């Protein structure tokens, strides 16, 4: 004799929210840091609007602009908090400064 057990499954609806974060990283001249951040926001705003329109997803722009000698904007700390993970402004400044010194060394060696 066989017995049939019927199990009732509850249907659950899951709401999945996908947020696209456009992370813009740039190393620029020291006098252009604030101007460059505003420029990047304007430049990528249209892409963000297009993503929202086409795929119906939330989109945010996260600029991370650092000067060639390590100068940062006031909003960099807030912007880096929006990116998952552990990020240090000190290490970003160090990387920018080492890259700048590498470029200067190469240029001076070529001219000598």
N, C-alpha and C positions, 0 to 999 in steps of 0.2 A: 504494500500500500504506500503510495506516494502522497506527501502533503506539500501543498504549495503555500509558501509564505510571501505575502505581498508587503513590500516595504514602501512607506510613504516618504517621498523625498520633498523636502521643502525647497521651493525655488527662492533663491536669494538674488537680489539685484545688486551688483557692485558698481559703484561710480568711480571710474578711474579718471583722474585729472592729470593731464600731462602739461607741464610747464616747460617751455623751451627757453633756455637762457643763452643769449648770444654774448659770449665773452670776448671782448675786444682788447687785445694787448698791444701796446705800442711803446717804443722808446723814442723820445723826441728831444729836441733842443730844450734847454732849461727854461727859456723865456716863453716857450709855446705850450707849456703843460696844460694850463687851464683852457686855453683856446683850442688845443687839440682834443681835449675831452669833449668840449661842446660840439666840435666838428664831427667827431665819431658818433655822438648821440644823434645828430641830425642825419648823418650819412646812413646809419643802420636803422633809423626809425621807419623808413619806407619798407625795408625788408621785413621788419617786425609786423607792420600793419598787413603786409601781403601774406605772411604766415598765418596771422589771425584770421584773415579773410578766407584763404584757401582751405586750411585744415581745421579751422575753428578751435585753435589751441591758444592758450595764454603764452605770451612772449614778453621777455624782459631783456633789456640791454644792460650789460655790466661792463663798463669801461675800466680798464686797469692801465692807466697812463703813467709812465715814470720818466723823469728827465734823465738825460745822459749822465749827469753827475749824481743822480739819486734823489732829485727833488720830486716830491709827490704832491698830489692834490689833497685837499681836506676830506674829500669824499671817498678816498681810496679804501680806508678802513671799513667803511659801511659797505662799499661795493664788494670787498673781499669776503665779508661775512655772509653775503648772499651765495657765494660759491661753496659747495660742500667740500669738506676736507680742512686740513690744518695749514694755513698760509701765514707766513711771516713777512711783514713789510721789510724788515731788516735784510732777509735773504734776497728779496726782490731787488732792493737797492744795491746790494752787494753784486748781484748778477749783472745789473745794468752798468755799474761802475767798472767791473772787470771786463765786460764787453767793450766799453768805451776805451779803456786803456789798451786793450788788445788791438783795436783798430788804429789808435794813435801810434803804437809801437810799429805796426806794419807800415804805416805811411812814412814815419821818420826813417825807417831802415831803407825804404825804397829811394828816398831822396838823398841819402848819405853816400 
